[in-house]
Amino acid sequence: MRIPPPKLWLTILLFLPCFISDVVGVQILSKSKLDKCEKTSDSSDLNCTKKIVLNMAVPSGASGGEASIVAEIVEVEENSSNKMQTFRIPPVLTVNKSAAYALYQLTYIRDVAYKPEEYYVKTRKCEPDADAKVVKIFDKLMKGKPNTAHCVRFPGDWFHVFGIGQRSVGFSVLIQVKTGSKVSKVLVGPENRTAISNDKFLRANLIGDFVGYTNIPSFEDFYLVIPRQGGPGQPQNLGRNFSMWMLLERVRFTLDGVECNKIGVNFEAFNRQPNFCSSPFWSCLHNQLWNFLEADQNRIERKQVPLFGVEGRFERINEHPNAGTHSFSIGVTEVINTNLLIELSADDVDYVYQRSPGKILSINIPTFEALTQFGTATITAKNTGEVEASYCLTGNPFKPPKAGTTGFFDSIESFWNHVWETFIDFITGKSCRTKCSGFFDFRCHIQYICMSWILMFGLLLAIFPTVIVLLWLLHQKGLFDPLYDWWDDHFWEDSPSTKNTRHRINVDHRHVHVHKHHGHEARHHNYGTHHKRKSTHNDHKHSHYQRSSDYHYDLHHVHKDKHKHGRRRSSSVMQKVDENTGYRGQKKQRRTTKDYSK
């Protein structure tokens, strides 16, 4: 099962980490996929790229040693939508954190003798300067009891003395991402906190440490002494003889050499010591380097931690990179988490979706007391498909139904609130504006009904019958009569149906009977009327060719009279053909012609 990940508008990645070496653990603080835009000029153009961001805490190894983490980026969730996307080629992330160390800056002070020694010779009187001449027996007998002359010598080893400055913590983190056959890597550290790979695929940012180091010693009041390997002065190499490196308090040194019983004593301090003749042997040469080193060796033999030596007190001495003569380091033993921000370019990342059915085998909930707020349940699920998949289980807490009078009134209140909210939404139309994409989104408007949309839709539907009624009234007024005449003249003159009708009329000797109706009769301009009128007119032309001109003249006057009398509501020419009434037809024709002549 997959644990619900934390929120970061930022999206979520699922890592499967495995650890190498002495890694205690890794904590994924936040992870996301986001659109990052960079403005590189004053223009409004932005350079936007999709990136996968991982904000993680990388701990040190045991005792602050090296740590290695290998993680495979398996899934990504986009925009916190709980919709997981699986990488087709999972990137493999490797993080190697070096051992942490405390780095101290060194300043060369001077060279001092490891073990100054005091010598003496016999002489007549106590003198601070010893003479090389041998005291003779004769002088001893003649001049009295012999005395000693003392001197100081600096044989043996010498040591370099360094002042120690402020400390700083150092380490390095190597991040490597492998996608297929392509490998991208960067190296970051406290001195180089941000790095980008050469192929621009990987970018790492070292934010810092979560908790400050508390066990790192400060050596500002100490001097570091190391054996001298070459000549006097600034050394070229500090060497690796850590067993003789010592850290001693500054108060144990005399930099000008004029104080006795301090490291760095010289001839002048030895010669000017008070009560020289009565002072005991080695009275000015105590607390030298060899005294502290032998004290540490005695403690080591007794299985105790040394007090002054470096070796045995600290780990990983001078193991920092680029170690030289101007720095000194010791290992940090604290385990500190380092906050690391890793960005991967997601422009070329491919995703695949793995869907697999599953079933819950068992659910075991142990008994618990009443009013218990937290508990555990053991759920066993099985993947019944063929591919690997993650499953997320969501449980709804049980709420007992309300009963009695309280539940009844609550249901009424809930129903009334729902009705009131629906009515307000119907009046204001808020749901229509926010959830419907447009006026013609009928599916949405059916689900979210509002008054404004109903009115607009009703007005839209009312337009069609209104237009039809208006056209019919204009038709009744005769506004379209010229259009009808033009249509008959151009499209019905030579049509086959017209010719057939004309042929039948010529055979049967049909005649024309024209009725002139008064203004109160309805005028019908339809297909049959115009067809009959034209057919009869053509038959008349064929049968009475000698009177064709008079007929057209009279017909012209008929149309003229129709328009002159203010658009009479009814005016039509009735054409009737009867095979058995030829005489009546001729009589009617003569009557009609007579009427036209009038």
C-alpha positions in Angstrom: 0.0 0.0 0.0 1.1 3.6 -0.6 1.1 6.0 2.2 -0.6 9.3 1.3 2.2 11.7 0.6 2.6 15.2 2.1 1.3 18.2 0.3 3.4 20.7 -1.6 1.5 22.5 -4.3 4.0 21.1 -5.7 3.4 17.6 -6.7 4.6 14.3 -5.2 7.3 11.8 -6.0 7.5 8.3 -4.7 11.1 7.1 -4.0 12.2 3.5 -3.3 15.5 4.2 -1.5 18.1 1.6 -0.6 21.2 2.4 1.4 24.8 1.5 1.0 27.6 1.8 3.6 26.7 3.1 7.0 23.6 5.2 6.2 21.2 5.5 9.1 18.3 6.6 6.9 17.0 9.2 4.6 14.1 11.5 5.0 12.1 12.8 2.1 11.0 16.2 3.2 8.9 17.2 0.2 8.8 16.5 -3.4 7.1 18.0 -6.4 6.7 18.6 -10.0 6.2 22.2 -10.9 6.4 24.8 -13.7 9.4 27.0 -13.2 9.7 30.3 -15.1 12.8 32.4 -15.3 12.8 36.0 -16.4 16.1 36.8 -18.1 15.4 40.3 -19.4 13.1 43.3 -19.0 10.7 41.9 -21.6 7.6 39.9 -20.7 9.0 36.7 -22.1 9.6 33.9 -19.6 11.7 30.8 -20.0 9.5 28.1 -18.5 10.5 24.5 -18.1 8.9 21.6 -16.3 11.1 20.2 -13.5 10.8 17.4 -10.9 12.0 18.7 -7.6 13.1 16.6 -4.6 13.8 18.2 -1.3 15.5 15.6 0.9 17.5 15.4 4.1 20.8 13.4 3.6 22.3 12.3 6.9 26.0 11.6 7.6 27.2 8.1 8.1 28.1 6.6 11.5 30.4 8.9 13.5 30.1 11.4 10.7 31.6 9.1 8.1 30.7 8.7 4.4 27.2 7.9 3.3 25.7 6.6 0.1 22.1 6.6 -1.0 20.7 4.9 -4.1 17.0 5.7 -5.0 14.9 4.9 -8.0 12.3 7.4 -9.0 9.3 5.2 -9.7 6.2 7.3 -9.7 5.1 10.9 -9.8 1.9 12.6 -8.8 0.9 15.7 -10.7 -0.8 18.7 -9.1 -1.7 16.8 -5.9 -4.5 15.0 -7.8 -3.8 11.6 -6.4 -3.3 10.5 -10.0 0.0 8.6 -10.0 2.1 8.4 -13.1 4.8 5.8 -13.5 8.0 6.5 -15.3 8.7 4.4 -18.4 12.4 4.6 -17.7 12.8 5.3 -13.9 15.7 7.6 -13.2 18.2 6.2 -10.7 19.5 8.7 -8.2 22.8 8.2 -6.3 23.9 10.5 -3.6 27.3 10.1 -2.0 28.1 12.3 1.0 31.7 12.5 2.1 32.7 12.4 5.7 32.3 15.8 7.5 35.3 17.5 8.9 36.2 20.6 10.9 38.7 22.7 9.1 41.1 25.1 11.0 43.3 27.8 9.4 47.0 27.6 10.5 49.4 30.5 11.0 53.1 29.7 11.3 54.6 31.2 14.5 58.2 29.9 15.1 60.3 26.8 15.8 61.0 25.6 19.3 63.3 22.9 20.7 61.8 19.6 21.7 64.1 19.1 24.8 66.4 21.8 26.0 69.2 20.5 28.2 71.3 22.1 30.9 75.1 21.3 31.1 77.7 22.3 33.7 81.5 22.3 34.3 83.5 22.7 37.5 85.1 26.1 38.2 86.4 28.3 41.0 83.1 30.1 41.4 79.5 29.8 40.5 79.1 31.3 37.1 76.2 31.0 34.6 78.6 30.5 31.7 80.5 27.2 31.7 84.2 27.2 30.6 85.6 24.5 28.5 88.9 24.4 30.5 89.6 21.6 32.9 90.1 22.6 36.6 93.6 21.6 37.7 94.5 20.0 41.0 97.0 22.8 41.8 94.3 25.4 41.4 92.0 23.4 43.6 94.6 23.2 46.3 95.6 26.9 46.1 92.2 28.6 45.5 89.9 26.5 47.6 86.7 24.4 47.0 85.7 24.2 43.3 82.2 25.3 42.0 80.3 24.7 38.7 79.6 26.7 35.6 76.2 26.1 33.9 75.0 26.3 30.3 72.0 25.4 28.2 72.0 23.5 24.9 69.3 22.6 22.4 70.1 19.2 20.9 67.8 16.8 19.2 64.5 17.5 17.5 62.7 20.8 16.8 59.0 21.5 16.3 57.0 24.0 14.3 54.5 26.1 16.2 51.2 27.2 14.5 48.5 29.5 15.6 44.9 28.1 15.0 42.2 30.3 13.6 38.4 29.9 13.4 36.9 26.7 12.3 34.6 25.8 9.4 32.7 22.6 8.6 33.5 20.9 5.3 32.1 18.0 3.3 31.0 17.3 -0.3 27.9 15.7 -1.8 28.1 14.0 -5.2 24.7 13.6 -6.9 24.5 11.3 -9.9 21.3 10.6 -12.0 21.2 7.8 -14.5 18.4 7.8 -17.1 18.8 5.0 -19.5 22.3 5.2 -20.8 22.7 8.9 -20.0 24.5 9.9 -16.7 24.4 13.4 -15.2 26.3 14.3 -12.1 27.2 17.4 -10.0 29.3 18.0 -6.9 28.2 20.4 -4.2 29.5 21.5 -0.8 29.5 24.3 1.7 31.9 26.3 -0.6 30.0 25.5 -3.8 26.3 25.3 -2.8 24.8 25.2 -6.3 25.8 23.2 -9.3 24.4 22.3 -12.7 25.3 19.3 -14.8 26.9 19.8 -18.3 23.8 18.5 -20.1 21.5 20.9 -18.0 19.4 17.9 -16.9 20.4 18.0 -13.2 20.6 20.9 -10.8 21.5 20.6 -7.1 21.3 23.1 -4.4 22.8 22.6 -0.9 20.5 24.5 1.4 22.3 23.8 4.7 22.3 21.7 7.8 19.2 21.4 10.0 20.9 21.5 13.3 24.2 23.1 14.2 27.2 21.1 15.3 27.7 21.1 19.0 30.7 18.9 19.6 33.3 20.6 17.4 36.1 22.0 19.6 37.5 25.4 19.2 41.3 25.8 19.3 41.7 29.6 19.2 43.5 29.4 22.6 45.8 26.6 21.5 49.0 26.2 19.5 49.6 23.2 17.2 53.1 21.8 17.4 54.3 19.3 14.8 57.8 17.8 14.3 60.1 19.7 11.9 61.1 17.6 8.9 63.2 20.1 7.0 65.0 23.3 7.7 63.8 26.0 10.0 61.0 28.4 9.1 57.7 27.9 7.3 57.4 24.2 6.4 56.6 22.9 3.0 54.9 19.8 4.3 53.3 19.0 7.6 54.0 15.3 7.4 51.9 12.4 8.6 53.6 11.7 12.0 50.4 12.4 13.9 51.6 10.5 17.0 53.8 13.5 17.8 51.3 16.3 16.9 50.2 18.1 20.0 47.7 20.8 20.9 48.9 22.9 23.8 47.6 26.0 25.5 49.1 29.3 24.4 50.0 30.2 28.0 52.6 27.3 28.0 54.7 29.1 25.4 57.0 32.0 25.4 57.3 33.5 22.0 60.2 35.8 22.8 62.0 33.2 24.9 62.6 35.3 28.0 60.5 33.2 30.4 61.7 30.2 32.2 59.8 26.9 32.4 57.9 27.6 29.2 58.2 26.1 25.7 60.5 28.3 23.6 62.9 29.3 26.4 66.3 30.6 25.1 69.8 31.5 26.5 68.8 34.9 27.7 66.0 33.5 30.0 68.4 30.9 31.3 71.2 33.4 32.1 68.9 35.9 33.8 67.1 33.7 36.1 67.1 35.0 39.6 69.2 33.2 42.3 71.1 31.4 39.7 73.7 29.8 42.0 71.1 28.7 44.6 68.6 27.4 42.0 68.3 23.7 41.5 69.5 21.9 38.4 67.0 22.2 35.5 65.2 25.0 37.3 64.5 26.9 34.1 63.7 24.1 31.7 60.6 22.5 33.1 57.3 22.1 31.1 58.9 21.5 27.8 57.5 19.6 24.8 59.1 16.3 25.8 57.4 16.5 29.2 53.9 16.6 27.7 54.6 13.9 25.1 55.9 11.5 27.7 52.9 12.2 29.9 50.6 11.2 27.0 52.6 8.1 26.3 52.2 7.0 30.0 48.4 7.6 29.7 48.3 5.5 26.5 50.1 2.7 28.2 47.5 2.8 30.9 44.7 2.6 28.2 43.7 6.2 28.8 42.9 9.0 26.4 45.9 11.3 25.8 45.5 14.9 27.0 47.7 16.8 24.6 48.3 14.6 21.6 46.1 14.8 18.5 46.1 11.1 17.7 43.8 9.2 20.0 41.6 12.2 20.7 40.3 12.9 17.2 39.4 11.0 14.1 40.3 11.5 10.4 43.1 13.9 11.1 44.0 16.1 8.1 41.9 14.0 5.6 40.2 16.9 4.1 40.7 17.5 0.3 43.6 19.7 -0.8 45.3 19.4 2.6 48.3 21.8 2.8 50.5 23.7 5.2 47.9 26.3 5.9 45.1 24.2 7.3 44.4 21.5 9.8 41.3 19.3 10.1 39.7 16.8 12.3 36.7 14.5 11.6 33.3 15.5 12.9 31.6 12.6 14.7 28.1 14.1 14.9 25.4 12.8 12.5 23.9 15.8 11.0 21.1 16.0 8.3 21.9 18.1 5.3 19.1 19.7 3.4 19.5 19.0 -0.3 17.3 20.3 -3.2 17.6 18.3 -6.4 15.9 19.4 -9.6 15.5 17.1 -12.7 14.3 18.4 -16.1 11.0 16.8 -16.8 10.6 17.9 -20.4 11.8 14.6 -21.9 10.4 12.2 -19.2 8.0 9.6 -20.4 5.3 8.1 -18.2 3.4 4.8 -18.4 0.2 3.8 -16.5 0.0 0.5 -14.9 -3.5 -0.6 -13.8 -4.0 -3.8 -12.1 -7.1 -5.2 -10.3 -6.8 -6.2 -6.7 -8.9 -7.5 -3.8 -9.0 -7.2 -0.1 -8.4 -10.6 1.5 -9.0 -9.7 5.1 -9.5 -6.8 7.5 -8.6 -7.3 11.2 -9.5 -4.6 13.7 -8.6 -5.4 17.2 -11.0 -4.6 20.0 -10.8 -1.1 21.5 -12.3 0.8 24.3 -15.1 3.4 23.9 -14.1 6.9 22.9 -10.9 5.7 21.5 -9.6 8.2 18.9 -6.7 6.3 17.4 -6.3 2.7 16.4 -4.8 0.3 14.0 -6.3 -2.1 11.5 -4.5 -4.9 9.7 -5.6 -5.1 6.0 -4.4 -7.8 3.6 -4.7 -7.0 -0.1 -3.7 -9.0 -3.1 -2.8 -7.9 -6.6 -4.8 -10.1 -8.9 -3.5 -8.5 -12.1 -0.3 -9.1 -14.2 1.6 -5.9 -13.6 3.0 -4.2 -10.5 0.7 -1.6 -9.1 0.2 0.5 -6.0 -3.0 0.6 -4.0 -4.4 3.2 -1.7 -7.1 2.4 0.8 -9.4 5.1 2.1 -11.7 4.6 5.0 -14.7 6.7 6.0 -15.3 6.9 9.8 -18.5 5.4 10.9 -21.1 7.9 12.1 -24.2 6.5 13.8 -27.5 7.8 12.3 -29.4 10.3 14.4 -32.7 9.2 15.7 -35.6 10.6 17.6 -36.9 14.1 17.7 -33.5 15.7 17.1 -32.9 13.7 13.9 -36.4 14.6 12.6 -35.9 18.3 13.0 -32.4 18.1 11.6 -33.7 16.4 8.5 -36.3 19.2 8.1 -33.7 21.8 8.6 -31.4 20.2 6.1 -34.2 19.9 3.5 -35.2 23.5 4.0 -31.6 24.7 3.7 -31.2 22.7 0.5 -34.4 24.2 -1.0 -33.4 27.7 0.0 -29.9 27.4 -1.5 -31.3 25.9 -4.7 -33.8 28.8 -5.0 -31.1 31.4 -4.4 -28.9 29.8 -7.0 -31.8 29.7 -9.4 -32.4 33.4 -9.0 -28.7 34.5 -9.1 -27.5 32.0 -11.6 -24.2 31.5 -9.8 -23.8 27.8 -10.7 -24.6 28.5 -14.4 -21.9 31.2 -14.6 -19.2 29.2 -12.8 -19.8 25.7 -14.0 -21.3 26.0 -17.5 -18.9 26.8 -20.4 -21.5 28.6 -22.6 -25.1 29.4 -23.4 -25.5 26.3 -25.5 -24.0 23.9 -23.0 -27.3 22.1 -22.6 -26.0 19.2 -20.5 -24.7 21.6 -17.9 -27.8 23.9 -18.0 -30.1 21.0 -17.5 -28.1 20.0 -14.4 -27.8 23.6 -13.1 -31.0 25.4 -13.9 -31.1 29.1 -13.5 -33.8 31.7 -14.2 -31.7 33.9 -16.6 -30.9 31.0 -18.9 -34.6 29.9 -19.0 -35.7 33.4 -20.0 -33.0 33.7 -22.7 -33.7 30.3 -24.0 -37.5 31.0 -24.1 -36.9 34.2 -26.0 -34.7 32.4 -28.5 -37.5 29.8 -29.1 -40.1 32.5 -29.5 -38.3 34.1 -32.4 -39.1 31.3 -34.8 -43.0 31.3 -34.6 -42.9 35.1 -34.6 -41.0 35.1 -37.8 -43.3 32.5 -39.4 -46.4 34.5 -38.5 -44.9 37.7 -39.8 -44.0 36.1 -43.1 -47.6 34.7 -43.4 -49.1 38.1 -42.8 -46.9 39.7 -45.4 -47.9 36.9 -47.8 -51.6 37.7 -47.2 -50.9 41.4 -47.9 -49.5 40.5 -51.3 -46.0 41.7 -50.6 -44.6 38.6 -52.3 -46.8 38.8 -55.5 -44.1 40.2 -57.8 -41.9 37.4 -56.6 -44.5 34.8 -57.4 -45.1 36.4 -60.9 -41.3 36.4 -61.6 -41.1 32.8 -60.6 -44.0 31.8 -62.9 -42.5 33.7 -65.8 -39.1 32.2 -65.6 -39.6 28.7 -64.3 -43.1 27.7 -65.3 -43.2 28.9 -68.9 -41.4 26.0 -70.6 -41.8 23.3 -68.0 -42.9 19.8 -69.2 -46.1 19.9 -67.1 -47.1 23.1 -68.8 -46.5 21.8 -72.3 -48.6 18.6 -71.5 -51.4 20.7 -70.2 -51.3 23.0 -73.3 -51.4 20.0 -75.6 -54.5 18.6 -73.9 -56.2 21.9 -74.1 -55.5 22.2 -77.9 -56.9 18.7 -78.5 -60.1 19.3 -76.4 -60.6 22.8 -77.7 -60.7 24.2 -74.2 -61.6 27.9 -73.6 -60.8 30.5 -71.0 -63.2 31.6 -68.4 -62.0 34.6 -66.4 -63.8 35.6 -63.3 -63.2 39.0 -61.8 -63.8 38.9 -58.1 -64.7 41.9 -56.0 -62.5 43.3 -53.1 -64.1 41.2 -50.4 -63.2 37.9 -52.1 -59.9 36.2 -51.2 -57.2 36.1 -53.8 -55.3 32.8 -54.0 -51.9 32.8 -55.5 -50.9 29.2 -55.5 -49.3 26.7 -57.7 -52.5 25.4 -59.2 -53.9 28.8 -60.1 -50.8 30.1 -61.8 -50.4 26.8 -63.6 -53.9 26.8 -65.0 -53.7 30.5 -65.9 -50.6 30.0 -67.9 -51.8 26.8 -69.5 -55.1 28.4 -70.6 -53.2 31.4 -71.9 -51.0 29.3 -74.0 -54.0 27.2 -75.4 -55.7 30.4 -76.3 -52.7 31.5 -78.3 -52.7 28.2 -80.3 -56.4 28.1 -81.0 -57.0 31.8 -81.7 -53.8 33.0 -83.1 -55.5 35.9 -84.9 -56.8 37.4 -81.6 -53.6 36.8 -79.6 -52.7 40.5 -79.5 -56.1 41.5 -78.2 -56.0 38.9 -75.6 -52.6 39.9 -74.2 -53.8 43.5 -74.3 -56.9 42.6 -72.2 -54.9 40.4 -69.9 -52.5 43.3 -69.3 -55.3 45.5 -68.4 -56.6 42.9 -66.0 -53.3 42.9 -64.1 -53.2 46.6 -64.2 -56.6 47.0 -62.7 -55.7 44.6 -59.9 -52.8 46.8 -58.8 -54.7 50.1 -59.3 -57.5 49.2 -56.9 -55.3 49.0 -53.8 -54.3 45.4 -53.7 -57.6 43.7 -53.6 -57.7 40.8 -51.2 -59.1 38.4 -53.9 -58.4 38.4 -57.6 -58.0 35.2 -59.6 -58.6 33.7 -63.0 -60.5 30.4 -62.9 -59.8 28.1 -65.8 -62.1 25.3 -66.4 -62.0 22.7 -69.2 -65.0 20.5 -69.9 -64.9 18.0 -72.7 -68.7 17.8 -73.2 -69.5 21.5 -73.1 -67.7 23.0 -76.1 -70.5 25.5 -77.0 -70.8 26.7 -73.5 -67.0 27.2 -73.4 -67.1 29.2 -76.6 -70.0 31.3 -75.3 -68.2 32.0 -72.1 -65.1 32.9 -74.0 -67.0 35.4 -76.1 -68.5 36.8 -73.0 -65.2 37.2 -71.4 -63.7 38.8 -74.5 -66.7 41.2 -74.5 -66.1 42.1 -70.9 -62.4 42.8 -71.7 -63.4 45.1 -74.6 -65.6 47.1 -72.3 
